[in-house]
Amino acid sequence: MNSLTHVSANGLRRILCIGGGPAGLYFALLMKARQPSLQITVVERNRPFDTFGWGVVLSDQTLANLVEADPVSAHLIGEAFHHWDDIQVFFKGGQVRSGGHGFCGVGRKRLLNILQERCLALGVDLVFECDAADDQALAAQYDADLVIACDGLNSRIRQRYADVFQPDIDLRKCRFVWLGTHQTFDAFTFAFEQTEHGWFQAHAYQFDDDTSTFIVETLEETWKAHGLDAMEQPEAIAFCEKLFAAYLGGHALISNATHLRGSANWIRFPRVVCKHWVHRIDVAGKTVPVVLMGDAAHTAHFSIGSGTKLALEDAIDLANAFAQDGSVDEVLTHYEATRGVEVLKIQNAARNSTEWFENVDRYSGMPIEQFAYSMLTRSQRISHENLRLRDAAWLGGYEQWLTGGKKAIAPMLMPFTVRGLTLKNRIVVSPMATYSAVDGVPQDFLLVHLGARALGGAALVMVEMTSPTPEGRITPACTGLYNEAQSAAFTRIVDFVHAQSSAKVGIQLGHSGPKGSTQVGWEGTDEPLPAGNWPLLAASAIAYGAQNQLPAAVTRADMDTLREQFVASTVRAAAAGFDWLELHAAHGYLLAAFLSPLTNLREDDYGGCLANRLRYPLEVFAAMRAVWPTDRPMSVRISAHDWTPGGNTDDDAIAMARAFKDAGADVIDVSSGQTTRAARPIYGRMYQTPFSDRIRNEVGIATIAVGAITDADQANSIIAAGRADLCAVARPHLADPAWTLHEAAKLQSRAVEWPKQYLSGRDQLYREIAKQKEMSTPAAATGLAAKTTANEE
């Protein structure tokens, strides 16, 4: 064939794939099947039957994608797969099994052979035992118009052009070894075994009639403590066989990498993220794009089984892009932009999953029921309601277990008791600045704002950050609690919430520090007033931003005065009847400015190490706790991460939470960031919940999760998994004061019960409005709402 006479619509004639793994082979066969005139060559350094993996896992959804992309190869792969629906978890002598998960396992070697045979049938040239040391020389040899760099995890092409691809490679904390066994498993099996040096876990699944993959994983320090770093393969395998004997049924563990010496087959998983996937090189005067694909471009931890999935779907997406009109450059730009987003979603889930397995000890105090739920939802891609779709009977049993054997209810609707206070459910209306006060006195707007949300089903409504001093307000329109007029106005709000709803009401006390004397939010968040600014105080004389005024560093006398002002406000809050008190020590305000090393440069006893930086916030908290009623809870809001180099991290948050717990805090409200203008948070769904998870389960204190929690499914997942005890919801409650009722109505439509103690008479009426809105016609909801308005009048 004279390929020069056959040019694709994109101008391609010859494609070179460097690497004969799933990505390269699958892309080659897809392109050849769609454009037979293309000359496509796959170059692989190994022999056709060489591979050092065991089985690979794909989900049912990925199989569906393969069927759509190439039915012939999908049929062959489907015939080779071993399919199962169940996941089984073994932990501390117990086991939990849930179904409906839909996985398929196939031997890696068998998968490669199927793809190789399909390539040959279509006319793709396969070149084995060819070491692609120089991609430019190979591109010239094959006169390539396009080079697909799919040369795996340790891609030499990615390394050669690292200045363009900009790879970020993160070696994770665990060591793992990829083994096989002739023990067969009828479920995807996770087995956890504790040793004197820490936890080991096995990930096991069957991939053909008589063989299973058996991955053993443990933290590197645990691995070293057992001397596995100094063992040869046979000795290390014998160690694993003994440790996991209960699951092997007398079968041996097998290595297919016996050529490796010592402990070289135990590796740390490298998470690979590349900023760019396309580079253009000059080959004999011709510009040739080099495109990363598969593990060369990105990796996803084996605990979510997505490495091969990503490789195959990379190939599908790029082949689909070439099927559309457009130049090669347009196709590649589209591929990198769109595929990069999809991969990032998987990698974010993989990161969550990886970190869960790196921190098994964090969850080891849980009963197996919750431990298994936490494991199943670890990636945050599988939610509470998704588990119901997979295995409704199992989830219903788990919900009943959460209630202590009573009737199953949605986790977010379970009551929560702390000290002498019982909240009817787990939903909190976050403190939200309303900028509606006059001289610190809350107006009717705040009564309506909090009252509507109390009637809307939330268990606890929180007043925005309220200052104990006039100068501690964020803006002139923020609330204060330092005089009788303010106390009277707050008492009116508290009395309304208590009289008209079954909700509780709390107040958040805090001093703005270096972020004070600014404009209201809609005029300019954190921007100084155009005129009339008041003096500011901070831990150190550091302005929040170049445009903000320079605060004075507080003196010891200032600290005494401020502490007593916090105490006086606490006494006023108790007298006003508030059920809950929170101290704001986050977001760059005064107490947060003490806690962060970025804003605390003091050289006295209140600066330097974290213990010193904690000294004054703890002093304020202890003084407040001493005058706050003992039967009412106190929480502390902290920034668990500064999101800035040199700032606090979640390790510091653990120490802060422990210190406040020891001082008498009942709950930690876990936020993050906003301590400096340089903060660059990594946003996403429930993006701050992992900090809450860690604090709750390592420190052993109740937590409030906050940040991008937008629906009941997320709240139920957080509560059920033990990642937090309460969920604070802000923006959704702004859009819909009855958000809690509406979300609960959706749950009711799925036959989830409301707890009997949940509703007052007025709440029942609002529940019916919510139910009608979610389940009936707009006319029915409107009619009931009109009836309610008449009753209120």
N, C-alpha and C positions, 0 to 999 in steps of 0.2 A: 504494500500500500504506500502510495506517495502521500504522506500526511500533509505535505505542503499545500495540497489542493483541497484539504478539508479543514476549514477554519470554523470554529464555533461562533455563535452569535456574539460572544464576548471577546472574540479574537484569540481564543486559546487554541493551540494545536497539540502541545505536549505538556504533560503534568508529571512531575517527579515527586513521589512520596518517600521521604527518608525516614524509615522506621516501619516495620511490618507488624505492629500491634493492631489492636482493634480499630483505632482511629484511622491509620493509614490504609488498611485493607478495606474498611467499610467505605471511606470516602472514595477510594479508587473504584470500587464496584458500583457505587451509586452514580458516579460521573460517567463511567463507561456504559452503564445500562441506559442512561438518558441521552448520551451523546456518543454513539458507537464509533464515530470517526476520530475521536480523541486518541492520541497515543499516550498511554498511562503506564508508568513504571513504578514499582514499589521495590525499594532497596532495603534489605534486612541483613544485619551482621550475623545473626544466628542461623542455624539450620532449620528446615521446616518444622521439625518436631521438638525443638528446644524451647522449653519454657520453665520458669522456676516458680510459678504460682501454682495454686491448687484450683479451687473453684472460684467462680465469680458470681455475683448476685445481681439480678435485675428485678425491678418491680413489674407488676402486671401492666402499669401505665407505660413503662419503657418498651415492653413487648408490643404493646399496641402501636407505639410510634414506629417500631421496626416493621410491623406489618404494613403500615401505610407507606413507608419509604421503599421497601423492597420485599414484596410478599414471598418471593422464592427463598431468599436466605432466611427470612423470618420463620417460614415453615420448617426449614431444616434445623434452625436453632430451637424452635419450639419442641420439635420431636426429641431433641437431646436434653431438654431441661428436666430437672427434677423439681416439681412444684409443691409448695406447702403454704398453708394459711396461718399457722399458729406460731406464736413466740412463747417460749418457755423460759422462766427465770428461776434459777436455783440460788438461794441465799440463806445463810445461817440455818441450814437444816430444813428449810421449807421450800416450797415451789409455788409459782403462780403461772397459769397458762391462759393466754387470751388468743382469740382467733380473728380471722378476717383481714389479715395483713397483706396477703397476696404477694409472695416472693417466688422467684425461680432461681435455681442454682444450676450452673453448667460448668464442666471442667474448662479451665482456661485453654488448655491444649486443644480440646474438642472445638471450642468456639473459634480459635484461630484456624484450625483445619477447615471448618465450614466456610469461613470467609475466604481462605486461600483457594478452596475449590471453586467457589462462586466467582472469584476474580479470574481464575484460569478459564472457566467456562465462558466468560464474557470477553476474553481476549486481553486482559490486563497482564503485563509482563512482570513476573515476580523474579527478583534477583536475590538469592540467598548467599550467605557467607561473604558479604561485601561490607567491609568496614568503612562507613561514611565519615572518614576523618576530615575531609575537606568538602563542604557542601558546595562551594563555588566551583570546584573542579568537577564534581558530579553534575552540577547544573549545566556546565559547559559540555560535558561528555554526552548528555542526553538532550542537549539543545532545548532545555526546559523553558517554558513561558511562565510557569508557576511552580514553586517548590513548597510542598507541605512538610513542615518540620514536626514530625510526630515521633521523635526519637526518645521519648520516654521521660521518666522522672529526672534522670541525670543528663538531660539534653545538652549535648555539646554545642548545638546550634544556638540554643538560648544563652549559653555561656559566652559564645563567641561574640554575639551582638548584645551583650548585657546592657551596654550603654543606651541602646534603643529600646529593648524590651523592658528594661528596668524591673527585673524580677525581685520580689520580696520573698525570701525563704525563711520560714520559721520552723526550727526543729522543736518538736513537741516534747513533753516531759516524760512520756512512757517509752519503754523498750518493748518491742513485740517480736515474736517469731512466728513465721507462717509454716504450719505443719499440716499433715494429713493423717487420717486414720481410717481403718476399715470398720470402725463402729459407725453405725448409721443412726441418724436422728430424724424423728418424724416432725420436728419443729425447729425453727431457728432458735438455737439454744444459747443462753447466756448463763454461765456458771461462775460464781464468785467464791473464792476461798481465801480465808484470812490466815496469815502466818504470823510468827513472832515479829517479823519485820515489816508487815504491811499486807495489802490486798493484792491478789492476782485475779484476773478474770479471763475466761475463755469465751471466744465467739466461735460457735460451731454450727455448721449446716451441711446437709447432704447435697452432693451435686451429681452423683450418678448412682447406679444400682448398689454399689458396695463401697463407696468412698465418700468421705466428708472432709471439708476444710476444718482445721482446728487451730485457731489463732490464740496464742497465749500472750497476755499483755500485763505489764506492771510498771509502776513508777521506777525510774532509773535508780533512785536511792535504795529501793527495795531489792531491785535486781542485783545491785552491787553488794548489799548486805548479806545476800545469800551466796555470794561468790560466783554468780553466774557469769560475770564478766571474765573470770579466769578459767572457766570450764570449756573443755572441748565439746563438740556437738553431742556425742553419745551420752556423756555424763549429764549435760543439760537436759536432753530429751528424757532421760531416766528420771530426773528431778520432776519434770512436768507430768510424766506418766504417774508418778507416785502421788503428786499433789491433786491430780484430777482423776484418780483411779475410779472414783464413785460414778463417773459419767462415761467411762471408756469400755465398760463391760468386758474387761480382760484384753482388749485390743491394744496394740502398740501405737505409739505416735511415730510418724514417718517424716523424714526430711527428703526433699528432692533437690537440695542444694548442698550435697555432701562434698562438693569441691571446695566449699568455704572452710577455712581453718579457724579454730578457736571459737570465739563468740561473734564472728562476723555476720552470722545469720540473724542476730538480734539487732534490730535497727530502731532508730527514732524516726517517727513519721515526719517528713518534711512537708509543711503546708506551703505550696507555691502559689503566688499571686503575681501576675505580670501586668504592668500598667498598660503596655501596648502588646499587640499580637502580630503586627505586620511590620516587616522591614523590607526595604528594596535595595537590591544589590546590583552592581554592574557586572554583566557576564558577556565578555567579548563585544562590548559596545551596546548591549541590550539591557534594559532595566527589567529585572526579574523580581517579583514579590516573593518573599519568604514568609510563610504564614504558620504560626504556632498552632498546634492542635493537640488535644488530649493532655496527658500528664506533662508534656513539655510546656504547656500554657498555664496549667492550673492543676491542683490536686484537691481531693476531698477525702477525708478520713474514712478508712474502711468500716468504721462503726456505723456509717449510714449507707455503705455499699454503693457509692456513687461514682467511683473512679471510671469504671467501664461505661456506666450510663452516660457520664459527661463526654467521654471520648466518642461514643456512638452518636450522641445527639449533636456534638460539634460537627461531625461529618454530615449529618442530615441537614443541619441548618445551613452550612456552607454550600452543599449541593443544591438545596432549594433556592438559595440566593442566586446561584449561577443559572438557575432555570428561568430567572426573571430577566427582563430587559435591563441593560445597563452595562457600562464598561467594567473592566476588571477592577479598576480603582474604586468605582462606585459600589461594586459588590463587596469588596473587602472592607470598605469603610462601614457599610451596613452590617456586615458579619461581626466585626469587632465591637461595634456599638451595641447591637441587640443581644448578641450571644454573651457579651461581657456582663450584662445585667442579669441574665438568667443564671450564669455561673456564679455570680456574686451571691445570689439567693441561696444556692446550694451550699456554697462555701460558708456562709453565715450559719446555716443549719449545721454543717459539719463542724464548725468551730464550737458551737454549743454542745454538740454530741461529744466531741473530743474532750472538752473541759469537764464534762460530766464523768467520763471514765478516768480522767486524771485525778478526780476528787471523790472516788468511791468512799473513802473514809468519812467524808463530810456527811454522807447519807446513811452511814452504817448504823446509826442509832435509830433509824426508822424501822417500824415493823415491815415485814416483807410485803404486805399489801401496798403500802405507800411507797416503799422502795421500788417496787415493780412499776407502779404508776409513774413515778418520777423518771425512771429509766425509759419508759415507753414514750414519754412526752419531752424528753431531754433536748431534742433539736428545736422545739417550738414550732415545728411543721405539723406535728400531729397534736391536735387539740382535744379537748374534752368531748365535744360533739362528734369529732371525727372518730374517736374511739367508740362512740355509741353506734355510728354507722358500721364499724368493723365488727363489734361484738357487744350488742346491747345488753345481753344477759350478764356478761362479765362486768360491764360498767355499772349496771344497776346494782349488782352485788357489792361493788366497791363503794358506791354512794351510800348503800345501807351500812357498810362497815364504818364509813366516816361518821355516821350518826350514832355509832355505838350499838348498832343492831336494831335501831328504830326504823321507821319507814324512810325509804330513800328520798332525799330532796337534792336539789341542785346545790353544789358546794357553796356558791356565793350567797345562798339563802340560809345557811346554817347560822345559828346565833354564835356570838363570841363573848366570853366573859373575861374581864380583867379587873382585878381587885373587886370592888363592890358593884361594878357596872356591867350590865349585860346589854350588848348590842343585838338588835333583832336579826341582822344579817351582816355580811362582810363588806358592804359598799360604803365608802366614805366620799363625801363631796369635798374635793380638795380646797384648801384655802386659796382663794383667787382674788387678786387685787381688783376692787370695783371702783376705786377712786371717786367715792361718793360722799365722803365725810366732809363736814364743815368744822374747822377748828378741832379736828380729831373726833368729833361727835358723829356717830353713825346716824344716817337719815333713814327715811322710810324705804328708800331704794334697797338698803341692805336687809331690812326686815322682809321685804317682798322676795329679794333674791334668796335668802336663806329659808324663809318660810315656804316658798314654792318648792324648793328642793327637799325640804323635810316632808312635805306632803307628797312628794314624788317618789317616796319609797326608800331612799337611802337611810342607812342606820345611823350615820353620824354626819352632821354638817359642820364644817369648820369655818370660823371667821378668819378672814385674811390676816396677814401679819400685822399685829397691832403693837404700837410702840409704848413703852413705859415713860417716855419723855417727849416733849414737843420736838426737840431736835433729832430724835431717833426715828421720826417718820420718814418714809421714802419720798413722798411728795406732800404738798400742802393738802391734798385731798385724801390722804390716808388716815386710818383710824388710830386713835390713841386711847389709853386707859390710865389717865393720871389726874382726873378730876371728877367731881360729882355728876356733872352733866353727862359725861361719857358713861359713867357707871349706870346712871338711870336709863340711858338709851339702850345700853346693852341688856339691862334687866328686862326691858320691854320685849326685846327680841327673844331672849331666852324663855320668858314666860309664854310668848306666842307659840314657839316650837313645842314646848312641853304641853300646853293646853290643847293644841290643835293637831298634834301628830304623835306617833309613837317613836319618833326619832330622838336622838340625843344631839346635844350641841356642844362644840368645843371651841376654844380660842387659841390662837397661835401668838405668842408674845415674842417680839424680836426688836432689835435696834438696827437701823439701817447702816450705821457706821460709814464707811467710805462711799457707799452708794446712795446716800441721802441727798436731800435738797435737789431733787430732780423733777422733771416734768411728768405729768400723768401719761400713762401708756400710749394713748392715741396721739399725743403730741410729739413724743420722742422718748422711747424707753431708755432709761439710764442716762439721759441727756440732762445737763444742769439747767436750772431755771434761767430764763433770760435776764431776770432781775430778782432781787429780794432773797438771794441765797443766804442760808445760815451756816455758821461754822460746823465743821465735821470732825468727828473723832474716829480713830482707827487703831488697830494694834500697832502699826508703824506708820510713819508719814509717807504713805504710798498712795497715789491717786488711783482710782479705779481705771481711769483712762486718761489719755493726754488732754481730753477736753473737760475732764472732771476736775473739780477743785482739789487742792492738796489738803488732806486731813491732818490734824494734829495727833501725834501719838499719845495715847492715854497715859496718864500718870497713875501712881498707886492711889492717890487721893481720888482721881476720876473713877478708878475701878470700884472703890468703896461706895462712892455716890451712885454709880450705875447699878451696882448689885442691890442696893437698898431700894432703888427705883423699880427694879424688876420685882423685888419682894412686895412692894406696895401695890403694884399692878396685879400680882398674884392674889393678894388678899382681896382686892376689888373683884377679880374674876370669880373667886369662890363665893363672895357675897352676892354677886349677880346670878348665881345659880348654874354656872357652866358645869357640864358633866366631865369635861376632858380639858386638859391643859397641855399645850405643846410649846417647847422652847425651840426657837428657830436658830440653828447654828450652821446654816448652809448658805449657799448662793452668794458668798462674798460679803454678807452683812457683817456687823461688828464681831460677833462671836466666831463666825467662819473665818474672818480675817486673822484671828488668833490661831486658828487650827491649821491654816495652809502655810507651808514654808515659802510660798511665793509672795505672801502678803504680810508675813510675820518675820521681820528681820531684827527683832529685839535681842539685846545682849544681856538682859536680866534673867530672872527666874521664870519669865513667861515667854521666852523665846528659845530657839535652838532645837533640841530634840522634841519629839512628839509629846513625851510626857510633860515637858515644860509648856508646850503650846496648848495642851489640854487644861493646864492648871486653872486658868481664869474661867473658861466656860464651865468647868466642873464646879468651881466655887459658886458661880451664879446659879447653876442647876440645884446644888445642894441647899442653898439658901431658899430657893423657891419651893423645893420639895418639903422643906421643914415647916412651911406655913400653908401648904396646899393640903386639903383634907386627905387623910390616910386611905379612905375608901374610894377615892377618885384617882383614875390613872393619869400618869404623865408620860408624854412621849418627847423625843428629841428628833428634830429633822437635821440630817447631816448631808453634806455632799460627799458621796462615797468615792468619787474620783474627780480630780481637777481637770482631766482631759488636756493637760498641758505638761510638756516635759519639765521635770523637776518638781512637779506638784505632788499632792497626795494621790495614792492609788488605792485599790481595794484592799491591799494589805494593811495600809494605814487605817482604812475604814473599820477593819476588824478590831484593831486596837482601840479606836475611838468608841466603838459600840460596847466593847468589854468595859471600858472605863465608865461610861454612862450607866451601864447595867449595874456595876458595882456601887454606883452612887445612888441607885434607886429608881432608875428609869424602867418603865414597864414595857415600852415599845420604842423601836427605832423606825422613824419615817425616812425611807431611803431614797434620796434624790441624788443628783450629781451635777457637776459643772457650775457655771455662772460665777465662779470665784474670781476669774480674771476675764478680761476681754479677749485674751489669747486662747481661751478654751475652744477646742474643736471636737465636740462629741461625735460619736458614731451613732447616728440616729437609726431607728428601725422600730418595728413592732415590739412593745414591751422591753425596750432597750435597756432600761434600768433595773428590770426584774432580776437579772443574774446577781447584781450586787445585794439585793434583798435576800435572795436565796442563800448566798454565801454567809451573810451576817446571821440570818435566822438559824442556819444549821451548823455553823461553826461556833457561834457565840452562845447559842441557846437562849435567844430572846425573841419575843414576838416582833414582827416587822409589818410595815405598811409598804406595799409596792406602789409605785407611781411612775407615770411616763408612758405615753402612747398605749394606754390600755383603753380600748375603744368598744368592746362588746362583751356580752355575758360569757361567751365561749372562752375568751381570754381570761376573764376573771375566774371562771370555774376551773380552768386548767391551772392557774397560779395557786389557788387555794387548795385544790385537790392534791397537787404535787408537793405541797408543803414549802413552796417558794416564798410565801408570805401568809400572814394571818388575815390581813385586810387589804383591799385594793382601793386606792384613791383615784377618783376619776374627775377630771377637770373639764376639758373642752366639750366632751359629749353632754355634760350637764349644763353647759352654757347654752348649747343648741336646744336642749330638751330637758327642762326641769324634772320631768317625770321619767328620765332615762331608766332609772332602776325598775320602775313599774313596767315600762314598755319591754325592757329586756326580760324581765321575769314573765311577762305575758307570752313572749316567744317560747320561753322554756315550758310554760304551762301547756302550750299547744303541742309540745312533744311529750305530754303526759308526765312532766316532772311536777311533784307536789309542792305547794306552799306550806311552810310550817304553821301550825295552828296559832302559835303565839306571835306570828309575824305581823298581823294586821289589827289596827284599831278600827272602830266603826267608820271613821272618816277615810282611813286608808282603804277599807274594803270598797268604798264608793269609787275612789281613785283607781283601785285595781280594776274595777269593772270598766272604767273609761279606757284604761290601757289595754285590757283584753279585747274590748270592742274595736279599738283602733287597729290592733294587730290582726284580729281574726274575723272581723265582720266588714260590712260595707261602710264607706265613708258616711253615708246617711245615718246609719245606726249609731256610729260614734258621735256624730254631731248632735243627734237627738238626746243621747245620754248626757253629753256635756251641757246642753241647754238645761236639762233637768237639774244638774248639779248646781249650775249658776243660780237658778231660781231658789233652790234650797238654801244656798249660802246667803242670798239676799233676805 
